[in-house]
């Protein structure tokens, strides 16, 4: 029997709202937002359903979670915080048979209080009426995000896009290998060709813009001026053996030197997070690199 998962938002003092799979995917990947809930914590119910012939047949279980929306109505940072605290609450093996640490137990209690809630029978009953409505009023309204519904990606379009973009790495590799004088000439010539070869003007313009970005990056790295970021990644090694960045702390700075100072402060502030399965990786980078590295992806 196939299982599916539905999500419901339970705002205070209003009816629950259905969360579409498209909206859930957009929120969790940082591609969508719900600014109407900015700077709030909201109750969300995860509902696991057993399906027969593609239709919901019975409710299997429910789970209540608290989502933290930032000032833009996004939840990705809050989810990363929750994952990190969940991993921190896992009890690590002790090296002594007589010493038992209460810290993991306290962490789990704190995690449950901060990120979980217990749906009431009335909450569950309201969801059941939405899943198997008997009247029109049983159906709940659907929550809205800010991203527009994307058009379907046909097989032909996907194939064409994959074929065209397969060589993008060669383009960026060639441009990144050029020194400043060559980059200036490259960008100038690409813009000139954009004006002359109108059928390829957008492609030539893109090449010129890429070269201009690389020129700016080299200038920033040489002078240390402009916008820089102090970055501290929290990297956790899973029991399965692979490592994953579970949280990123960052601070926007004016100039590289200020970013270096801010990075040292981040290391001091979060030094207690370091242990035998969690590493701290510090770095400084320009805003151009920050945007490309996409910690907000």
N, C-alpha and C positions, 0 to 999 in steps of 0.2 A: 504494500500500500504506500503510495507516494505521500510525502509530507511537503507542506508549504508553510511560509511564515508571513503573517500580516502584522502591521504596526499601527498603533492608535495613540494619538496624542491626547492627554487629559489636562487641558488648561484649567486653571482655577476659575470657578464661577461661570463656567460655560460648558456646553456639550462637548463630548469627545469628538475628535476629527480623525478621519482615515488618512493614513500616510501612504501614498502610492510607492511602488517599488522604484519608479523613476526618481521621485523626490528623495527617498532614502539613499539611493545610490549617489545622487548629487550632493546631499548633505555630508555623507561619510567620506566622499572623495574631495570635498572642498570646492565643488563646482556649483553648488546651489546654497541658498540661504533663506532664512525666514526672519526678516528684520522686524516683524511684528512681535517677536519674542526676544529681541535683543536685550542682553544683560539680565537674563532671567534663567532660572532652573525649572525645567518642565518634566512632568511625569509622562513616560511613554510605556505602553504595554506591548510586549512582544507576544504574539499569539501563534502557537504551532498547531496546524490543522492537518488532519488526515483527509486525503482526497480519494474519491472513487470516480473513475472516468473523467478526471480533470475538474471535478466539482467538489467543494468542501462537504465532507460527510459528517465529521465529528471533531470536536475540539480536543486536542491532545493535552496541552499544558499552556500555562501563561507565565510570563516573567515581567516584573516591573523594574524599570530602569529610570534613573534621573539623568536627563541630558542638560548640559550647561551650554547656553548660547552666549557667544561673545557680543561685543558692541555692534558687530555687523550682522548678527543673527546667524552666525555659523557655529557648527558643533565640532569640527575636526579637532581643534585644540583640546576641547573638553574630553573627547573620546580618547585622545592620546594620553591625557592625564589619568583617565580611568584605567586604561590598559597598564600604565606604569604602576599605579597603586595596586592593581590586581596582582601583578607579578611580584610586587614587593611584599604582598600579604602571604605568598606561598612560603611555607615553612622550609627553611634550608636544613639539611642534615647536620646534626651536631657532632662534634669530635669527642664528646664525653657522654658516658651513660648516666652520669649523675647530674649534669647541668641541663636544664630545660629553659629555653628562652621564651618569655611571654610576649616579646615584641611582635612576632608574626600574628599571634592571636589578637593582640591589640590592633594591629594594622588591618586585619580582616574585619574586626568589629567597626573600626573607623570607616573602612571601605563600604561596608553594608549600609551604615548610617548615611553616607554621603552620596552613594550611587545607586541605591536600591530603594524600592518601596513595595508594599504588599497590596496588590489589587483586592478590593472588597468583593463579596459576592454580587453586590449591585453593579460594580464596574464590569465584572465578567458577564453578567446578564445583559448589560447594555451592548456589549460587543457581540454576544450571541444573537441578539435581535438584529444587529446590522448584517451578520453573516447569513442568517436565515430569516429575512424579513417577512412579516405577515401583512404589513401595511406600508404605505409610502413613508410614513413618519418614522418607521423603524430604521430606515437607511440614514446613516450619518453623512454629513458633508465631508468633502475631501479638502485637506489642508493644501495651501498654495505656497510655492516657493517663488523665486524671482527669475529663474532661468526659463527660457522659452522651450517649448517642446521641440525636440530635434526631428527633422525629416528622416524618413527611413533610409538606411544605407543599403542600396541594392548590391547584388553580387558584382555587377559590372562596375559600379562606382568604387567598391572596395578593392577590386582587382586593379583598376586604373590607379587609384591612390597608392596602393602598395608598390606597384611597378614604378611609378614616378618618384616616390620618396625613398626607394631603396638606395639611391645614390647620393642622398643628402649628406651622409657622413663624409663622402669624398670632397664635396664642395666646401664644407666647414673646415675640413682638414687642410685643404689647399690654402684657404684664406688665413687660417691661424698660423700657417707656416711662413707667411709673408712678413717682412720687416716694415717699419713705418713708411719709408719712401715708396716702397712697392704698393703698400695698402692705399696710399693717397692716389697714386696713379691708377690703381685698379678701380677705386670708387669713382674717380672722375670719368674714366672711360666707360664704366658700366652705365652711368647716368647719361652720358653722351649717346650711347647706343640705344638707351631707352627712348630718347627723343627721335632717333633715326629709324629704328626698327619697331614700329608701333605695335606690330602683332605680338612682339615679345617684351613690350615695355614693362609689364608687371614683373616678369622674371628678372630683367636687368636691374630694375629698381630694387628688388629684393637682394640681389647680389651687392649692390652699392650700399644698402642699409647694413648688411652683414659686415662688410668691410669697415663701415663707419663705427659700428659697435666695437669691433676689434681694435681699431685705432684708439677709441676712447678708453678701452680697457688697458691698453699698453701705457697710455698717458697717466691713468690713475695709479698703475703699479709703479711707474717711474717717479711720480711726484708725491704719492701718498695723500693727495688732496681729494676733495669730493666726499660723497657719501660712502661710508664703509659700515660693515656689520661685524659685531662681535658674536661669535657662534659657539655654542656648547651643545654637542650631541650626546645623548645618553644612549649607549649601545648595550643591549642585553643579549647574552648568549642563552638561547633556549635549551631545554633539556634534550631536544632532538639534535643539538650540535650546531645549529645555524645561528647567526647573529642578526639582530634587527635593531634599527634606530626606533626607540619607543617614545622619545621626547626630545624636543629641540628648544633650548633657551637662546634668545638672541636679543641684541640691543643695537639700535641704529645710532651711528656716531658720525661726527664730522671729522673726517681725516683718519688715516691709518693708525697714527699714534694713539689717538683716543680709543680706537677699536681694540688695540692691544691692551691698554689699561682696563677697558671694560671686560675683556676676555679673562684677565687675571681675577677680576672681581667675581665673575660668574663661576670660575673654578673654585674659589674660596667659599662662595655661597652654597654651592651644591656638592662640596667635597664628600659629605656624608653619604651621598648616593653611590659612591664607589664601593664595590665589594668584589668577591671572587667570581661573580658572574655578570657584573655590570661595569662597563668601562666608560670613561669620560673622554671625549675627543674634542679639543678646542681648536678653533681656527679663526682667521679674520679674512674678510673678502669684500670686494666692492659690491655696490647694489646691483650692478650688472650680473655678477656671478651669483648673487643671492637669488635673483629672479629666475635665472636659468636652472640653478640647482634645485629649485622648486620644493623647498621643504613644505610648502603649502599644497603640493600636488594632491 
